[in-house]
Amino acid sequence: MDDATTQASINIFTKGLAQRLVPKGIRVKAVAPGPIRTPLQVGSGQPKEALPEFGKDTPLGRAGQPAELAPAYSFLASTESSFVVGATLNVNGGSTTP
């Protein structure tokens, strides 16, 4: 419940901020990642016994890799997304989004 509320808030904030700033030529966009396996999970993000299950609750059945997020950020920073305003790209393994 807490995570869904936070995600929904960030999504609405992104859309609202985009509408306020687009007249100034600023395009606001966001990426909403799902569970991503990084060195932080191993080092301090997850208890060691939880690591084998991390990300298993996504429809794809696994955590994502950082390289799977990179294209989303690259797209939003590129000129190819010049007509994209207020969008949230969900890179989340097929999980539903609020």
N, C-alpha and C positions, 0 to 999 in steps of 0.2 A: 504494500500500500504506500509506504513512504517513497519508494523508488518511482512508482507510477505518478505520484503527485509531483515529485521533483521534475520528472521528465516532461509532464504536461505543462508545468510552469515555465520551464525553459523554452519549450516549443512556442507557447503563446507569447512569451517575452520576445523571442526572436522575431515573430511576425509583427508584433506591435512596434518594436524598435526599427524594424525594416521600413514600416510605413512612415515613421517619423523622420528617418534619415535619408530616404531615397530622394526627396527634393533637393538635398544637399549633395547628391551624387555619391552617397555612401550606400553600398549594397550589403545588407546584413544577411548572413547565411549561417547554418549550423550543421554539425555532424553529431548524430546520436549513436554512439557505439554501444554494442552489447558487450558481453563478457569477452575481453581480449587477453590472451595469455602474454604476459610480459615478465621480465625479470622481477618486477615488484611482487607478483604473486608468489614466486618462489622465495624471495628474500624476506618479505614482511607483509604481503597483502592477504594471504590466505594461510590458514593453518595447514601444515603439511598433510594431514589426513584428509583435507578437503580438496587437495589439488587434483586427484584423479577424477573427481566429479565436477570440477569447475567447468561451466559452460554446457554440461550435459542436458540441461533443461531447455536449451534452445531447440527449435524444430530441426535444425541441422545436426543436433546432438553433439556439438563440440564448441569449444571456445574459438574465437577468431584469432588470427595472427596480425601483428602490427602491419605487415605488408598488405593486408586486406583493407586496412583503413586508408592507407596512403593515396590510392586513386581518388577517393572521395574528397580529401583535402586538396589534392592537386587540381581536380576539376573545379572546385569552388574558388580556387585562387586564380584560375586561368581565364583567358578572354572568352573561352567557350561557354562560360557561365555568366556572361555579361547581361543576359536577360533573366537571370534567376535572382529573385529577391524574396526574402522571408522564408525560404525553404529550409527544411531540415532533412538531411539525408540520413536514413536509418541503415546503419551497417551493423546489423544485430542478429544475424543467423536465422532470420525469419520470425523472430518474436513479434508479438503484437505491440503496437505503440499507442500510448494514450493520445 
